[in-house]
């Protein structure tokens, strides 16, 4: 089962985040095989959150992944969005033909209301790094859509979702994550 975990940073927690860097990396190294996508959201050079899309056995394992993370335990994050997710592209971010660099990249979160929307992969798939619906733990209820996308600007990234089908759409600057080589 695939899950999207978005830890949002607490304001003023960058120093603590930096201090815990190696603990975070060591924790994430344990999930290398399960990782579909990862990376920080940013405001300029300042991290504002951390995205991880992982394939885990069940919701219990996903909660353990999210809440045992060292930055979470130490108070770096103010909140956590944890939702079941479906990998409609069937690949990891490392398989993205556009590579790790070049262009602007965004996390797009659409929080749904009513009937499911945007279940099909939109046209322009070449710019999608990851895409899929946000679901309830049992996978039966559509709660929205999440995507990682390369786009020229936030408005172009936002346009991959049908605007009137969501209570809210968030767009965050995002970059490929993982240990630096």
N, C-alpha and C positions, 0 to 999 in steps of 0.2 A: 504494500500500500504506500502510495506516495503522499507526502505531507509537505506543506509550505510553512516554514517557521520564519517570522519576521520579528526580531528583537529590536525595539526602538530605544535608542539611547536616552538616558536621563540627561537633561541639560547640565553641563559642567562636569561630565564624567570622563572626558577625554584622557586626562592624566591617569586615572585608574585603569581605563581601557589599555593605555600604553603599557602600564606596569604589568598587566596580566597577559600581555601578548603571547608569550611562550606557553603559558597554561592553556590559553584558548587554542593555539595551534596544536598542541599535544592532544587536547580533547578531540578536536576535529579530525586529527590523524586516525583516530579509532573508527571513523566513519567514511574513510576514503572510498570503499567499495559501494556504499549506499548513496553517495553524493550525486545528485543530478545537476545542481547548480549552487553557487555560493558567491558571496561578495558583499561588500559594504554599500550602504546608501550614504550619500555625501552632500554636504553643503559647502561648496568650494573644496578645501582640503580637509575639512572636519567631518569625521564619521558621524552619522545621525542614526545609524542602525546597522543591522546585520541580517542578511537573507540567507537562508539555507533551505534547499529543496532536497529532501531525502526519501529514500525508499526503505521503509521499516516494516516490521511484521504487523504492527497494529497500533491503535491509538495510545495504548499504555506505553509502548516503546517510544512513540513520538513525544509524549509528555516528558518522559525521562530524558530524552535527548534535549528538549528545550529548557527544562528547568534544572538540570544538573550541570549545565554549561557554566564554566567558571565565571564569566562576566556576569551572567544572571545571578549566580550565587553571591557575588561580591557587590551587587547593586549598580552595575554599569547601566542596566536597562531599566526603563520606566514601565514598559509593558511588553507583552508578547502576543502576537497574532499567530495562532497555530490552527491550521485547517487542513483537512484532507484535500488532496489535489490530484488531478488526473493529467498525466504527461501526454497531451494530445500530439506532440511532435515525435514522441518515441525516441528521444535522444537526450544526451547530456549537453551542458554548455560547452564542453570540450569538443563536441562534434559540430558545433556551430560553424558553418562554412566561412563566416566573416572573421573568424579568429578572435584573439584576445584583445586586440588593440584596433584603433581606428574608428572614428565616429563617436557620437554620444550614445550612451546606453542608459536605459531607464527601467525602473521597476514600476509597473502599472498595476494598481489594485482597484478593481471595481467591486463595490459592495452592493449586492443585488437585492431586489425586491420583486416579489411576484414570480411570474414564469421565468424559466431559465432562458438566458440569452447568450449569444456568442459561444455556443458549444462547438461550432465548426471552426477550424483554423481559418483565419481571415486571409484574403489575398495579400500578396506581399510577404509571403512566408519567409522569403530570403532574409528578411530583417528580424525575424523572430528568433530569439535565443532559447526561450522556454515559454510555453503557453498552455493554459488549461483552466478548467473550472475549479473554484473553491467549493468544497462540499462539507456536509455534516460528517461527523465521525463514522456513521454507518454508510456513507456514500449515497444516501437516498435523496437528500435535499440539496438543491443548488443554492449556494450562498453568495456567489459572485464569480469573478474571473481574475486570475493573476497572470501577468506576463512579464518577461524580461525581453526588451526590444532595443534594437539599434535604430535611432531616428535622428533627424536633423535638429529637433527641438522638442520640448515637453508637449506642445500642442499636437504635434504629429504623432508622438507616442500615445497620447490620450485618444487619438482618433481611431485606434485599432478596436476600441470598444464602442458599442451602440449607446450613446449618452443617455437617452431617455429610459433606459432599462436598469439604471443604477441609482441608488439613493445617494451615492457619493463615488467619485473616482479620484484616487490619489496618484500622483506621478512624482517619483523620487529619482534623483540622479543615482546611478548605480555603476559599479565597475566589477569586472571579473575578480573573483577572490581566489584564495589559496596561498600556500606558502610561496614566498619569493625564492626563485632558484639561485 
